[in-house]
Amino acid sequence: MARVGIADFQAWKAERRRFACLTAYDAPTARILHGAGIPLILVGDSAGNTVLGYRDTIPVTMEEMLHHVKAARRGAPEAFITADLPFLSYQASEDDALENAGLMLKEGGADAVKLEGGRPWAALVRRMISAGIPVMGHLGLTPQSASLLGGYRVQATTAESARALADDALQLEQAGIFALVLECIPQELARALTERLAVPTIGIGAGVDCDGQVLVLHDLLGFRGGEKTPRFVRRYAEVEQSIAEAAKKFAADVEQGKYPSREESFHMPAGEWQRFRPPE
């Protein structure tokens, strides 16, 4: 797939052309997604509870995020990659935030960063953009502050809370974000924001009317153990089941002496083997 950029996402919105976004945390996955035509790859802090074994995204560090961003970039050199700023990498001070965001681009190789939250972060977004760092916004259910929002639940379900979220969206757009993730909000609100905003909206649990849609790849692939599948997730494969079945078949073949076969083994030329004398 040809390399795309922010101008392409803006043009697609004007053309009403929807686009997909998926998460990737390693080189082979990023390579596969880019090859499959996914125009926007998100290296999310969802790495915490998908590949690192944490309960949620809170423990994820900058070092861990940089590790995954670098891997994704090596796997997909031409992809547009957005990197999540993890918890407390931008909340402590603007100077720390600018430095950490810069590391995502300078060392990680990302094209942009994503941060959660609305009006309180508008000034920071402006400062990042002034420094040459493209920023994607994220409103609605913001996992880094889920405990303050009453847990993992739909947001902006009242007229007052919907208005507050809409105001946040306008503030972020004025600050200069190039796209906005809307997570777990009513479809009606997502539609109104998509029509109102000049920047593309990317939905996750926000209905069909957003300009783009994003899912955590492990959810899409059925690769999340016994965790409850969110309402908005559609499973397109059952990779966990396939891996388990393959592992069981491998173990059985090993136990029964069926693996490796002669064809899967290496052999010395007959003459050389005849000359070989094992040590006594």
N, C-alpha and C positions, 0 to 999 in steps of 0.2 A: 504494500500500500504506500502511495506517495505521502510524503511528509505534509502534515497540515499544521495550521497555526491559529492564533486567536482571530485573525481576519476571516478565516474559513468558518469558524463557529458563528461569527456575527452574520456572515453572508447566508449561512444555512438558516438562521432564524428568519432573516428577511424573506428567504425563499420558502419558509415553512417546511423545511426539510429536517426531519427528526434524525437524531444521531444517538449512538450507543456509547456507554462508558462502562468499563469493568475494572475491578481491582486486580493488581498483580503485585507479587512480593519477591519474585525471583526472576532470573534470566530466562529459563525455558518458557515460563508462563507468559512473560511479556513478549517473547518472540512469537509464540503461538497466537496470542491475541492480536498483535500487530499484523501478522500474516493473514489472520482471518478477517481483517478489515475493520477492526475496532479503532476508531479515530482518536479516542481519548482514554488513556490509561491512568488510573488513580492508584498511587501507592499509598493506601490508607493506613491510618493507625489501627484499623481493624485487624492488622497483622497481629495485634496483641492477643485477641481471642480466636483467631483463625489458625495461626501458625506458631505462635510463641507459647500458647498454653495459659495465658492469663485469663482471669475471669472477665475482664473488660478492657477498655483501651487506656485506662488511667495509668498503669505502670509503664507504658511504652516510653522509651527514652529517645533523645535526639540521636544518640549513637546507634541505637537499633534501627531507627527510621533511615538514617543515612546508609546503613548497611543494606537495607532492602531497596532503597532508591538507586544506589549504585548498581546493584544486581539487575534491577529491571532495565536500567539504561544500557548496561552491557548486552542484555538480551535483545533489546529493540532500539538500536542506535537512532533510527529515524522516527520513532514514535513521539507523539506529544504526551509528555508525562507530567502529571501534577502530583506534588508530594504534600501529604498532610503534615501540618505542624502539630506535634504531640502536646499533651497536657503539660502546662507550665513552661513550654518553650517560648511562649509569647505573652503570657499573662503577667509576668513579674515586672518587666520594664520594657519600654519601647526600644531601648538600645539592645537589650538581649534579643528581643523579637527580631529586630532588623538583622542582627548578626546570625541568628539561627536560620532565618529565611534565606539569607544570602548563602549560607553553607549548603542548603538544599540545591541551589543552582550551581554554585561554584565547585563544590566537592561532589555533590550527589549527581549532578547532571540533569536535574529536573528543569522543566520549562516554566513551571509556575508552582505556587504553594496554595494550600487551602487552609483557612482558619474558620473556627466556629464563632458565632455570635453576631449581634447587630450593632446598634448605635454606639455602644461603648468602645467599639473597635474601629469606628470610621476614621478617626484621626490616624491610627496606626496603619490602616490600609492606605491612606493617602501617602504616608511617609514611605511605606514599602514601594509603592508605585513610583514615587519620585526618585527612589533609588534604583529603579529599573527592574523591580521584582513584580511580575504579574501575580494577581491575587484572585482566587476563587472564593466566594463567600459560601456560608452554610447556615441555614436557618431552619426552624422547626424543632424536631427532635435532634438535639446536639449531644451526642453520646458522652462527651467530656464533662458535661454538666447535667447528666441525666438524673442524678440524685436530687438536684434542685428543681427539676421539672416534674417530679413525682414518679420517676422511673421511665421505663421504655414504653411510652404510651403516645397516642395521637395528640398533637398540639394544635393550638389555635382553633378550638371548637366553639368558642363563644364569639359574639360580635366584637367585644372589647379586645380579646386576645388576638383575634384575626386582624383587627386594625393596628394593634401594636406590631405584629409581625410584618404587616404591609409597610408600616412606617420604617421599620428596620431595613426592609428590602430597598426602599427608596434611598435611605441614607447610604447604604452600601453601594448602590449604583452610582450615586453622586460622588462617592469617594473614589470610584474608578475600578471596581471589580470587573472582570471580563466574563464571569458566569456566576450563577447562583444555584447551589444545591438546596432543594426543598425536601426535607425528610419528614415523613409521617404527619402530613397536614391534610385537611379535607380537599377533595378534588376541586370543589368550587373555588376555593381560595387560590389554589395553584393555577387554575385556569385564569382567574382575574389577574394574578400577578404576571403570568406569562404574556397576557395581552397588554399589560401596562408597561412592563419593563422593556428597555431597549436591549438589555443583555440577555443571553440565553439562560433559560431555567433548566435545571437537570433534576428530575424527580426520582425519589426513592420512597415509595409509599405515598405518592402525591397525585396519583391518577394519571390518565393518559394524555392530558393536554399540555404537558411540559414539552419544551423543545428537545430535550434529551432524557434518557433514562439511564440510571446507574444501578448496578447490583454488586454485592460482594460475590466474587467468583465462586467461593466455596459454597455459598447458598445456592447459586445457579446450578452447580454441579452435584448437589446432594452430598456434600463432603463436610458435614458439621456434626457428626456423631449423633447423640440423642437429644440435641438441643431442639427446642420447639421452632418450627419453621414460621417466620413472620408471615402475616396475611398477604403481604405484597410480593412475596417471593414465588416465582414460578421455577420449578426444577426442570431443567432441560436434560439432565443426565443423572445417573446414580453411580457416581464414581467411587464412592466409599464402598458400596456393595461390590463393584467390579474388582476393586483392589483386594478386598477380603477374599473373594472367590479365587482370584489368581494366586494369592498367598497360600490358601489352603491346597490348591492343586499342586503348587510347587512343593510344599511340605510333604504331600502324599507321594509325589514322584521320587523325592529324595529318600524317604523312608522305605519305599519299595524297590529302590535301586534302578528306577527308570530314568533318572536324570543324574549326570549327563549321559547321553547315548554315545555310541562310537563316533557318530558323525559330529557330535558336539565336543569331541576331545581331540587332542593333538597326538601325533604318532611319529616315532623315529623311523627313518628308512630301515627296511628289514636288515640290510647288510650291517648298518651301524648298530642295531640292537644286538645282532649276533656277536659283534665284536666287544660289546659291553660286558664287563665283569663287575658285578656288585661287590662292594667292600666286604671282607670277611670279618 
